[in-house]
Every structure is written in structure tokens, then in C-alpha cells.
């Protein structure tokens, strides 16, 4: 059956309408996409690493070691999910992760990154010998990248009297946890006063420490009169309270 001019025009009009609808749908879909910037991705990584490593002080920043590919995402709030295990803080990592929108995978990436964690640390002003109490030393605070250190920076209070050096520390060095140890309030063999408390009743007696003890901790001791081993909470350099 021959196609009349009228039918041909009608067919062409239908085809043009279908093409227009398809183009409109494509434009609408592309308008809901956006390209994630490097700054946005770095922010996601920084937030996730702070939570993963339990960073509570200082500033953690991420830098990319190479140019980022274009990351096109659908509309929605992006979230990051690690697909490789990252156990401990490290200054250079090569993670694999997903960017999710509404709990759906929008992009999967593997990008080498450098991480800096800058926070205040204690630095010696002069050399410190072994078994020296920190309370009597000269220290200063400095902001440094702790991920570049060869060890974990100590974050305690040197004004306390319960920390001492376990090895020599040169001038200008960062105080590391491995270079320090707690100073015992009571040493093994010390004569101490043990206090037994029962309600309003309190009795003190002399005792001998059987091990080193630290403030707030417990130690074993025995009565100076009877060879009975007891346990007590260390109150200070001379007093423990019997615990049961």
C-alpha cells in the first residue's frame, strides 16, 4: 500500500518527537550529575581517617600523589567506604575505597595519598639522662607532623611526678613513648603504711612492698609482723589502702 504524503509527514513528526523526548531525558539525567573536586574528595578522606584513627587533637590533612581522574557522581550526599584494610596511622597509604550515594556505589577508586597529622608535641630544650624525672626538665611545645616521627609521641603532662626517662634523650628531640616509663611511687622493699578500712573504722599497720607500685594502681605487700600477702591501692609514696 503506497505511503501518502500525509502519512509520511505524520511519521516524520512522530520520529522527531521521540528524538526530542530522548534528548530531554538525557539533558535531565546529565543535569543531576556533578563532578567531585579534589577538595571534596580530600575532605571525605580526612573525615574518614580521623574517625578510623580516632584523631582527637591536631590537624589531619590529605594530599594526592597524582592527578585525580574525573569523578562524576549522581545527585545526593556522598559517603566513603574503605574496601582495603587500613589499620594504623601512616604518612603514605594506597587505599581502595568506594564513594556511595544513597548507599549505592557511585565510584570505586584506588589512589595513593600522603597524610599529615600535625599536633603539638613535647620537645627537649637540653639533653636528658636516663632515669630522670620529667618534672625537673626543660621542655617546650612544638607543632610537628607526628606521622613523620620514628615512634609514637608522648602526650602526657610532664608537670606530674610519675614519669621518668628510660633512656638518654638528646637536645631538640621529641619525647617518644618508648623513651619514658612511669616512675614508681613505691618501690619493692619500701616500708609503707597499709590502711584497712571497714565502714567508719580505719586501722593502719606497717608493711613491706613486694613490688613497685604507681599512684592510683595496686601493688602486693605483706604485713611487717605476719608473712601474709595482701593487695592495696597506692595513695601516695607511703600509704596504700587494702583492697579485697
Secondary structure, 3 states (H helix, E strand, C coil): CCCCHHHHHHHHHHHHHHHHHHHHHHHHHHHCCEEECHHHHHHHHHHHHHHHCCCCCCEEEEEECCCCCCEEECCCCEEEEECCCCCCCCCEEEEEEEEEECCEEEEEEEEEEEEEEEEEEEEECCCECCCCEHHHCCEEEEEEEHHHCCCCECCCCCCCCCEEECCCECCCCECEHHHEEECCCECCCCEEEEEEEECCEEEEEEEEECCCECCCCEEEEEECCCCCEEEEEECCCCEEEEEC
